[in-house]
């Protein structure tokens, strides 16, 4: 999922994928520190693609 987000941010913002990756990491990190631990783990799993919806 993170790769899809990076690609989307890159295309829509007109920036490189490297820059978009940094931006996406910053946003993910922001949310990880502001939600309960179990939710932070879910955010991390979604970011790295460990969710049921991405399989297949």
PDB file of N, CA, C and O in Angstrom, chain B, residues numbered from 101:
ATOM      1  N   UNK B 101       0.813  -1.185   0.000  1.00  0.00           N
ATOM      2  CA  UNK B 101       0.000   0.000   0.000  1.00  0.00           C
ATOM      3  C   UNK B 101       0.866   1.262   0.000  1.00  0.00           C
ATOM      4  O   UNK B 101       0.531   2.249  -0.656  1.00  0.00           O
ATOM      5  N   UNK B 102       1.970   1.227   0.731  1.00  0.00           N
ATOM      6  CA  UNK B 102       2.814   2.421   0.786  1.00  0.00           C
ATOM      7  C   UNK B 102       3.322   2.791  -0.601  1.00  0.00           C
ATOM      8  O   UNK B 102       3.354   3.968  -0.961  1.00  0.00           O
ATOM      9  N   UNK B 103       3.717   1.792  -1.375  1.00  0.00           N
ATOM     10  CA  UNK B 103       4.219   2.088  -2.717  1.00  0.00           C
ATOM     11  C   UNK B 103       3.147   2.789  -3.552  1.00  0.00           C
ATOM     12  O   UNK B 103       3.452   3.720  -4.296  1.00  0.00           O
ATOM     13  N   UNK B 104       1.905   2.348  -3.432  1.00  0.00           N
ATOM     14  CA  UNK B 104       0.805   2.971  -4.161  1.00  0.00           C
ATOM     15  C   UNK B 104       0.621   4.417  -3.719  1.00  0.00           C
ATOM     16  O   UNK B 104       0.376   5.300  -4.540  1.00  0.00           O
ATOM     17  N   UNK B 105       0.742   4.650  -2.413  1.00  0.00           N
ATOM     18  CA  UNK B 105       0.602   5.996  -1.878  1.00  0.00           C
ATOM     19  C   UNK B 105       1.723   6.892  -2.365  1.00  0.00           C
ATOM     20  O   UNK B 105       1.487   8.042  -2.736  1.00  0.00           O
ATOM     21  N   UNK B 106       2.947   6.371  -2.367  1.00  0.00           N
ATOM     22  CA  UNK B 106       4.108   7.134  -2.832  1.00  0.00           C
ATOM     23  C   UNK B 106       3.916   7.512  -4.292  1.00  0.00           C
ATOM     24  O   UNK B 106       4.156   8.656  -4.679  1.00  0.00           O
ATOM     25  N   UNK B 107       3.490   6.565  -5.092  1.00  0.00           N
ATOM     26  CA  UNK B 107       3.273   6.830  -6.519  1.00  0.00           C
ATOM     27  C   UNK B 107       2.195   7.903  -6.710  1.00  0.00           C
ATOM     28  O   UNK B 107       2.362   8.811  -7.524  1.00  0.00           O
ATOM     29  N   UNK B 108       1.107   7.802  -5.973  1.00  0.00           N
ATOM     30  CA  UNK B 108       0.019   8.767  -6.074  1.00  0.00           C
ATOM     31  C   UNK B 108       0.485  10.161  -5.674  1.00  0.00           C
ATOM     32  O   UNK B 108       0.210  11.133  -6.378  1.00  0.00           O
ATOM     33  N   UNK B 109       1.191  10.267  -4.541  1.00  0.00           N
ATOM     34  CA  UNK B 109       1.690  11.560  -4.079  1.00  0.00           C
ATOM     35  C   UNK B 109       2.662  12.136  -5.100  1.00  0.00           C
ATOM     36  O   UNK B 109       2.612  13.326  -5.412  1.00  0.00           O
ATOM     37  N   UNK B 110       3.539  11.295  -5.615  1.00  0.00           N
ATOM     38  CA  UNK B 110       4.514  11.739  -6.609  1.00  0.00           C
ATOM     39  C   UNK B 110       3.823  12.324  -7.836  1.00  0.00           C
ATOM     40  O   UNK B 110       4.175  13.407  -8.305  1.00  0.00           O
ATOM     41  N   UNK B 111       2.847  11.602  -8.342  1.00  0.00           N
ATOM     42  CA  UNK B 111       2.143  12.052  -9.551  1.00  0.00           C
ATOM     43  C   UNK B 111       1.333  13.313  -9.303  1.00  0.00           C
ATOM     44  O   UNK B 111       1.381  14.255 -10.094  1.00  0.00           O
ATOM     45  N   UNK B 112       0.587  13.331  -8.198  1.00  0.00           N
ATOM     46  CA  UNK B 112      -0.318  14.455  -7.960  1.00  0.00           C
ATOM     47  C   UNK B 112       0.415  15.711  -7.502  1.00  0.00           C
ATOM     48  O   UNK B 112      -0.028  16.824  -7.786  1.00  0.00           O
ATOM     49  N   UNK B 113       1.531  15.543  -6.795  1.00  0.00           N
ATOM     50  CA  UNK B 113       2.272  16.714  -6.318  1.00  0.00           C
ATOM     51  C   UNK B 113       3.355  17.150  -7.295  1.00  0.00           C
ATOM     52  O   UNK B 113       3.934  18.228  -7.155  1.00  0.00           O
ATOM     53  N   UNK B 114       3.625  16.297  -8.293  1.00  0.00           N
ATOM     54  CA  UNK B 114       4.655  16.640  -9.265  1.00  0.00           C
ATOM     55  C   UNK B 114       6.051  16.610  -8.671  1.00  0.00           C
ATOM     56  O   UNK B 114       6.895  17.441  -9.006  1.00  0.00           O
ATOM     57  N   UNK B 115       6.295  15.638  -7.781  1.00  0.00           N
ATOM     58  CA  UNK B 115       7.602  15.500  -7.146  1.00  0.00           C
ATOM     59  C   UNK B 115       8.150  14.102  -7.440  1.00  0.00           C
ATOM     60  O   UNK B 115       7.428  13.231  -7.925  1.00  0.00           O
ATOM     61  N   UNK B 116       9.428  13.901  -7.140  1.00  0.00           N
ATOM     62  CA  UNK B 116      10.030  12.591  -7.397  1.00  0.00           C
ATOM     63  C   UNK B 116       9.466  11.565  -6.415  1.00  0.00           C
ATOM     64  O   UNK B 116       8.910  11.922  -5.376  1.00  0.00           O
ATOM     65  N   UNK B 117       9.619  10.291  -6.761  1.00  0.00           N
ATOM     66  CA  UNK B 117       9.152   9.246  -5.857  1.00  0.00           C
ATOM     67  C   UNK B 117       9.946   9.259  -4.559  1.00  0.00           C
ATOM     68  O   UNK B 117       9.401   8.933  -3.504  1.00  0.00           O
ATOM     69  N   UNK B 118      11.215   9.628  -4.613  1.00  0.00           N
ATOM     70  CA  UNK B 118      12.016   9.744  -3.398  1.00  0.00           C
ATOM     71  C   UNK B 118      11.477  10.813  -2.457  1.00  0.00           C
ATOM     72  O   UNK B 118      11.401  10.612  -1.245  1.00  0.00           O
ATOM     73  N   UNK B 119      11.106  11.947  -3.033  1.00  0.00           N
ATOM     74  CA  UNK B 119      10.527  13.022  -2.229  1.00  0.00           C
ATOM     75  C   UNK B 119       9.164  12.606  -1.682  1.00  0.00           C
ATOM     76  O   UNK B 119       8.834  12.891  -0.530  1.00  0.00           O
ATOM     77  N   UNK B 120       8.384  11.935  -2.513  1.00  0.00           N
ATOM     78  CA  UNK B 120       7.065  11.473  -2.087  1.00  0.00           C
ATOM     79  C   UNK B 120       7.199  10.431  -0.979  1.00  0.00           C
ATOM     80  O   UNK B 120       6.401  10.414  -0.042  1.00  0.00           O
ATOM     81  N   UNK B 121       8.202   9.567  -1.083  1.00  0.00           N
ATOM     82  CA  UNK B 121       8.427   8.562  -0.047  1.00  0.00           C
ATOM     83  C   UNK B 121       8.711   9.238   1.289  1.00  0.00           C
ATOM     84  O   UNK B 121       8.193   8.817   2.323  1.00  0.00           O
ATOM     85  N   UNK B 122       9.519  10.265   1.270  1.00  0.00           N
ATOM     86  CA  UNK B 122       9.817  11.003   2.500  1.00  0.00           C
ATOM     87  C   UNK B 122       8.556  11.640   3.077  1.00  0.00           C
ATOM     88  O   UNK B 122       8.340  11.614   4.289  1.00  0.00           O
ATOM     89  N   UNK B 123       7.738  12.202   2.221  1.00  0.00           N
ATOM     90  CA  UNK B 123       6.496  12.830   2.669  1.00  0.00           C
ATOM     91  C   UNK B 123       5.537  11.805   3.262  1.00  0.00           C
ATOM     92  O   UNK B 123       4.943  12.042   4.314  1.00  0.00           O
ATOM     93  N   UNK B 124       5.387  10.674   2.594  1.00  0.00           N
ATOM     94  CA  UNK B 124       4.503   9.621   3.084  1.00  0.00           C
ATOM     95  C   UNK B 124       5.003   9.086   4.425  1.00  0.00           C
ATOM     96  O   UNK B 124       4.207   8.866   5.337  1.00  0.00           O
ATOM     97  N   UNK B 125       6.311   8.877   4.551  1.00  0.00           N
ATOM     98  CA  UNK B 125       6.891   8.412   5.821  1.00  0.00           C
ATOM     99  C   UNK B 125       6.610   9.409   6.941  1.00  0.00           C
ATOM    100  O   UNK B 125       6.306   9.013   8.066  1.00  0.00           O
ATOM    101  N   UNK B 126       6.711  10.694   6.636  1.00  0.00           N
ATOM    102  CA  UNK B 126       6.451  11.724   7.639  1.00  0.00           C
ATOM    103  C   UNK B 126       5.002  11.666   8.116  1.00  0.00           C
ATOM    104  O   UNK B 126       4.737  11.772   9.314  1.00  0.00           O
ATOM    105  N   UNK B 127       4.080  11.500   7.200  1.00  0.00           N
ATOM    106  CA  UNK B 127       2.662  11.429   7.555  1.00  0.00           C
ATOM    107  C   UNK B 127       2.371  10.160   8.362  1.00  0.00           C
ATOM    108  O   UNK B 127       1.676  10.212   9.377  1.00  0.00           O
ATOM    109  N   UNK B 128       2.898   9.039   7.914  1.00  0.00           N
ATOM    110  CA  UNK B 128       2.706   7.780   8.638  1.00  0.00           C
ATOM    111  C   UNK B 128       3.293   7.897  10.042  1.00  0.00           C
ATOM    112  O   UNK B 128       2.659   7.488  11.015  1.00  0.00           O
ATOM    113  N   UNK B 129       4.489   8.448  10.152  1.00  0.00           N
ATOM    114  CA  UNK B 129       5.119   8.639  11.455  1.00  0.00           C
ATOM    115  C   UNK B 129       4.309   9.540  12.363  1.00  0.00           C
ATOM    116  O   UNK B 129       4.205   9.290  13.563  1.00  0.00           O
ATOM    117  N   UNK B 130       3.740  10.576  11.800  1.00  0.00           N
ATOM    118  CA  UNK B 130       2.899  11.494  12.564  1.00  0.00           C
ATOM    119  C   UNK B 130       1.724  10.749  13.185  1.00  0.00           C
ATOM    120  O   UNK B 130       1.455  10.888  14.378  1.00  0.00           O
ATOM    121  N   UNK B 131       1.035   9.967  12.383  1.00  0.00           N
ATOM    122  CA  UNK B 131      -0.118   9.243  12.898  1.00  0.00           C
ATOM    123  C   UNK B 131       0.271   8.149  13.884  1.00  0.00           C
ATOM    124  O   UNK B 131      -0.446   7.913  14.857  1.00  0.00           O
ATOM    125  N   UNK B 132       1.393   7.479  13.649  1.00  0.00           N
ATOM    126  CA  UNK B 132       1.848   6.432  14.577  1.00  0.00           C
ATOM    127  C   UNK B 132       2.040   6.969  15.983  1.00  0.00           C
ATOM    128  O   UNK B 132       1.778   6.259  16.954  1.00  0.00           O
ATOM    129  N   UNK B 133       2.493   8.209  16.111  1.00  0.00           N
ATOM    130  CA  UNK B 133       2.773   8.765  17.429  1.00  0.00           C
ATOM    131  C   UNK B 133       1.549   9.375  18.095  1.00  0.00           C
ATOM    132  O   UNK B 133       1.623   9.795  19.249  1.00  0.00           O
ATOM    133  N   UNK B 134       0.437   9.431  17.397  1.00  0.00           N
ATOM    134  CA  UNK B 134      -0.738  10.100  17.934  1.00  0.00           C
ATOM    135  C   UNK B 134      -1.953   9.205  18.100  1.00  0.00           C
ATOM    136  O   UNK B 134      -3.049   9.688  18.384  1.00  0.00           O
ATOM    137  N   UNK B 135      -1.769   7.935  17.928  1.00  0.00           N
ATOM    138  CA  UNK B 135      -2.874   6.988  18.112  1.00  0.00           C
ATOM    139  C   UNK B 135      -2.448   5.934  19.129  1.00  0.00           C
ATOM    140  O   UNK B 135      -1.254   5.769  19.381  1.00  0.00           O
ATOM    141  N   UNK B 136      -3.403   5.219  19.717  1.00  0.00           N
ATOM    142  CA  UNK B 136      -3.058   4.134  20.645  1.00  0.00           C
ATOM    143  C   UNK B 136      -2.157   3.096  19.970  1.00  0.00           C
ATOM    144  O   UNK B 136      -2.179   2.943  18.748  1.00  0.00           O
ATOM    145  N   UNK B 137      -1.372   2.391  20.770  1.00  0.00           N
ATOM    146  CA  UNK B 137      -0.368   1.446  20.267  1.00  0.00           C
ATOM    147  C   UNK B 137      -0.950   0.416  19.305  1.00  0.00           C
ATOM    148  O   UNK B 137      -0.333   0.117  18.282  1.00  0.00           O
ATOM    149  N   UNK B 138      -2.126  -0.132  19.611  1.00  0.00           N
ATOM    150  CA  UNK B 138      -2.691  -1.143  18.713  1.00  0.00           C
ATOM    151  C   UNK B 138      -3.069  -0.546  17.361  1.00  0.00           C
ATOM    152  O   UNK B 138      -2.941  -1.208  16.331  1.00  0.00           O
ATOM    153  N   UNK B 139      -3.527   0.685  17.360  1.00  0.00           N
ATOM    154  CA  UNK B 139      -3.832   1.358  16.096  1.00  0.00           C
ATOM    155  C   UNK B 139      -2.551   1.699  15.345  1.00  0.00           C
ATOM    156  O   UNK B 139      -2.511   1.614  14.117  1.00  0.00           O
ATOM    157  N   UNK B 140      -1.502   2.084  16.074  1.00  0.00           N
ATOM    158  CA  UNK B 140      -0.221   2.389  15.434  1.00  0.00           C
ATOM    159  C   UNK B 140       0.314   1.151  14.725  1.00  0.00           C
ATOM    160  O   UNK B 140       0.879   1.252  13.637  1.00  0.00           O
ATOM    161  N   UNK B 141       0.137  -0.008  15.334  1.00  0.00           N
ATOM    162  CA  UNK B 141       0.559  -1.257  14.698  1.00  0.00           C
ATOM    163  C   UNK B 141      -0.232  -1.513  13.422  1.00  0.00           C
ATOM    164  O   UNK B 141       0.331  -1.957  12.422  1.00  0.00           O
ATOM    165  N   UNK B 142      -1.525  -1.238  13.450  1.00  0.00           N
ATOM    166  CA  UNK B 142      -2.358  -1.398  12.251  1.00  0.00           C
ATOM    167  C   UNK B 142      -1.915  -0.434  11.145  1.00  0.00           C
ATOM    168  O   UNK B 142      -1.865  -0.814   9.976  1.00  0.00           O
ATOM    169  N   UNK B 143      -1.599   0.792  11.507  1.00  0.00           N
ATOM    170  CA  UNK B 143      -1.112   1.768  10.526  1.00  0.00           C
ATOM    171  C   UNK B 143       0.168   1.247   9.897  1.00  0.00           C
ATOM    172  O   UNK B 143       0.341   1.310   8.680  1.00  0.00           O
ATOM    173  N   UNK B 144       1.063   0.732  10.728  1.00  0.00           N
ATOM    174  CA  UNK B 144       2.318   0.190  10.218  1.00  0.00           C
ATOM    175  C   UNK B 144       2.055  -0.981   9.273  1.00  0.00           C
ATOM    176  O   UNK B 144       2.662  -1.065   8.206  1.00  0.00           O
ATOM    177  N   UNK B 145       1.155  -1.885   9.659  1.00  0.00           N
ATOM    178  CA  UNK B 145       0.828  -3.029   8.809  1.00  0.00           C
ATOM    179  C   UNK B 145       0.248  -2.590   7.468  1.00  0.00           C
ATOM    180  O   UNK B 145       0.585  -3.157   6.429  1.00  0.00           O
ATOM    181  N   UNK B 146      -0.614  -1.591   7.491  1.00  0.00           N
ATOM    182  CA  UNK B 146      -1.166  -1.071   6.238  1.00  0.00           C
ATOM    183  C   UNK B 146      -0.082  -0.458   5.373  1.00  0.00           C
ATOM    184  O   UNK B 146      -0.062  -0.646   4.157  1.00  0.00           O
ATOM    185  N   UNK B 147       0.815   0.274   6.004  1.00  0.00           N
ATOM    186  CA  UNK B 147       1.880   0.952   5.251  1.00  0.00           C
ATOM    187  C   UNK B 147       2.801  -0.031   4.554  1.00  0.00           C
ATOM    188  O   UNK B 147       3.260   0.227   3.441  1.00  0.00           O
ATOM    189  N   UNK B 148       3.077  -1.167   5.204  1.00  0.00           N
ATOM    190  CA  UNK B 148       3.988  -2.126   4.601  1.00  0.00           C
ATOM    191  C   UNK B 148       3.249  -3.206   3.810  1.00  0.00           C
ATOM    192  O   UNK B 148       3.870  -4.111   3.253  1.00  0.00           O
ATOM    193  N   UNK B 149       1.915  -3.104   3.767  1.00  0.00           N
ATOM    194  CA  UNK B 149       1.145  -4.006   2.921  1.00  0.00           C
ATOM    195  C   UNK B 149       0.681  -5.276   3.580  1.00  0.00           C
ATOM    196  O   UNK B 149       0.380  -6.250   2.889  1.00  0.00           O
ATOM    197  N   UNK B 150       0.614  -5.299   4.894  1.00  0.00           N
ATOM    198  CA  UNK B 150       0.139  -6.488   5.597  1.00  0.00           C
ATOM    199  C   UNK B 150      -1.319  -6.349   5.988  1.00  0.00           C
ATOM    200  O   UNK B 150      -1.659  -6.409   7.170  1.00  0.00           O
ATOM    201  N   UNK B 151      -2.172  -6.164   5.009  1.00  0.00           N
ATOM    202  CA  UNK B 151      -3.596  -6.099   5.290  1.00  0.00           C
ATOM    203  C   UNK B 151      -4.348  -7.029   4.353  1.00  0.00           C
ATOM    204  O   UNK B 151      -3.841  -7.411   3.298  1.00  0.00           O
ATOM    205  N   UNK B 152      -5.543  -7.383   4.742  1.00  0.00           N
ATOM    206  CA  UNK B 152      -6.344  -8.333   3.977  1.00  0.00           C
ATOM    207  C   UNK B 152      -6.732  -7.792   2.594  1.00  0.00           C
ATOM    208  O   UNK B 152      -6.804  -8.561   1.636  1.00  0.00           O
ATOM    209  N   UNK B 153      -6.980  -6.490   2.477  1.00  0.00           N
ATOM    210  CA  UNK B 153      -7.462  -5.926   1.212  1.00  0.00           C
ATOM    211  C   UNK B 153      -6.424  -5.913   0.110  1.00  0.00           C
ATOM    212  O   UNK B 153      -6.789  -5.902  -1.065  1.00  0.00           O
ATOM    213  N   UNK B 154      -5.130  -5.912   0.448  1.00  0.00           N
ATOM    214  CA  UNK B 154      -4.085  -5.859  -0.576  1.00  0.00           C
ATOM    215  C   UNK B 154      -3.716  -7.228  -1.126  1.00  0.00           C
ATOM    216  O   UNK B 154      -2.960  -7.306  -2.094  1.00  0.00           O
ATOM    217  N   UNK B 155      -4.218  -8.301  -0.548  1.00  0.00           N
ATOM    218  CA  UNK B 155      -3.830  -9.635  -1.000  1.00  0.00           C
ATOM    219  C   UNK B 155      -4.565  -9.976  -2.283  1.00  0.00           C
ATOM    220  O   UNK B 155      -5.727  -9.627  -2.488  1.00  0.00           O
ATOM    221  N   UNK B 156      -3.815 -10.689  -3.151  1.00  0.00           N
ATOM    222  CA  UNK B 156      -4.480 -11.177  -4.347  1.00  0.00           C
ATOM    223  C   UNK B 156      -3.975 -10.642  -5.573  1.00  0.00           C
ATOM    224  O   UNK B 156      -4.467 -10.988  -6.647  1.00  0.00           O
TER     225      UNK B 156
END
